[in-house]
Amino acid sequence: MSPDEPLGMTEHESLTMLHELAQILELGVLTVDRSLVVTGCNRWLAAASEDAVRNLIGRPLLDAFPELRGGPAELALLGALGGSTTVWSHRFHRYFLPLPPRPSAGDGRFERMQQSAHIMPLVRGGAIEGVLVLLQDVTERVAREEQLRDALARAEVASQAKSDFLASMSHELRTPLGAIIGYMDLLENEMVGPVEPLQKQYFGRVKSAAKHLVHIIEEILTFSRVEAGKEPLQPEMVDGAVVARSVAELFEPQAGSKGLLTRLSVPEGPVMLFTDPTKLRQILINIVGNAMKFTESGEVGMCVQSHSDRATFVVSDTGPGMTAADLELIFDPFTQLDQSLTRSKGGTGLGLPVSRKLAHLLGGDLLVDSVPGEGTTFTLWLPIVTRATSALSSTALSEPLLN
């Protein structure tokens, strides 16, 4: 029947085996002669076509299935008579033979059985005597794939609605908080009359609490914009070492109040990057702030290095560290690894997820490594892109440039 028939079998034996297998296979097997008259049809295909085998054999295939006439299916059959093999995929062709779907398949989504098909020459004695067609019913699989796509689309709509809601509510909260901070400044600076020292202390606490809420709201707003793909980028040439120094200086008072040692290591020369300096600074503030928050003794260090294709910012601490299970969740939004720590340390659970998303937005990544009881290390890497190679602009930086 073909060059690949089993060793030692005659063509007659091969065809006999094919017909025997065809009766037990969960796929359709059809053979036609050079005039496209049906010469063989297994029970599966007859049942699928809602007809009897005896009624199909001996009939011209194009009479049994008039929809094939003049279409790509007829061309595939004629191609097989010329020696070509054609593979049909449900994704592109939907079906080869116009068969009704089984009652339980597809949940009524399709008028026709979705199929994958092989249309190949039927060879005997070195000559093409007809066409062999193998059909597989993939209706249920296609229906499941469409259900998954529908579910994904619904989930994306729900996620967008959530992001829009968070952004809207955050704006509504930020406005009155700005007013509170402004009035506290007026009162604290005695713009409306003298105040007692204790009153000043209370005004300062109210202002500090309001600023903390503003910081939380800014995190939520950033998260919402990144999730919605609306976080703007303003890339420019920037010295990463300078940004790192400014962040380290920002945390010196906090480190001093906790008795922590701080360490900053930067190259002697500049670490030039074509990136958004505000986003870079935000990422470093988040990861250094996280290290400061959870480290009670020892040190917090930051090391900046320049490589041929990337710059790395490594922030390490001597805090409690994390287990492998914790590391799986560390970048999940709104996730707090230890509820007892959450109550004592505070936070939205958005700082690290936002930082990683911003790193991706800048074309890099944020990685973490930790040993329980020894500490945690965060590594931010960003691509080094020169102005000459970056007709990139902000749009080109929206996808990672390296794996």
CORPEGI-V372795 format. One record per run of one state. SS is the DSSP state (h for helix, s for strand, l for the rest). FROM is the first residue (numbers start at 0). TO is the last residue. If there is no record, write none. Layout:
BEGIN
ss=SS from=FROM to=TO
ss=SS from=FROM to=TO
END
This chain:
BEGIN
ss=l from=0 to=9
ss=h from=10 to=21
ss=l from=22 to=26
ss=s from=27 to=32
ss=l from=33 to=35
ss=s from=36 to=40
ss=l from=41 to=41
ss=h from=42 to=47
ss=l from=48 to=51
ss=h from=52 to=55
ss=l from=56 to=58
ss=s from=59 to=59
ss=h from=60 to=63
ss=l from=64 to=64
ss=h from=65 to=67
ss=l from=68 to=70
ss=h from=71 to=80
ss=l from=81 to=84
ss=s from=85 to=87
ss=l from=88 to=88
ss=h from=89 to=92
ss=l from=93 to=104
ss=h from=105 to=107
ss=l from=108 to=113
ss=s from=114 to=123
ss=l from=124 to=125
ss=s from=126 to=136
ss=l from=137 to=137
ss=h from=138 to=187
ss=l from=188 to=195
ss=h from=196 to=226
ss=l from=227 to=234
ss=s from=235 to=238
ss=h from=239 to=249
ss=l from=250 to=250
ss=h from=251 to=257
ss=l from=258 to=259
ss=s from=260 to=264
ss=l from=265 to=270
ss=s from=271 to=274
ss=l from=275 to=275
ss=h from=276 to=293
ss=l from=294 to=297
ss=s from=298 to=305
ss=l from=306 to=308
ss=s from=309 to=316
ss=l from=317 to=322
ss=h from=323 to=328
ss=l from=329 to=337
ss=h from=338 to=344
ss=l from=345 to=349
ss=h from=350 to=360
ss=l from=361 to=363
ss=s from=364 to=370
ss=l from=371 to=373
ss=s from=374 to=382
ss=l from=383 to=391
ss=h from=392 to=395
ss=l from=396 to=402
END
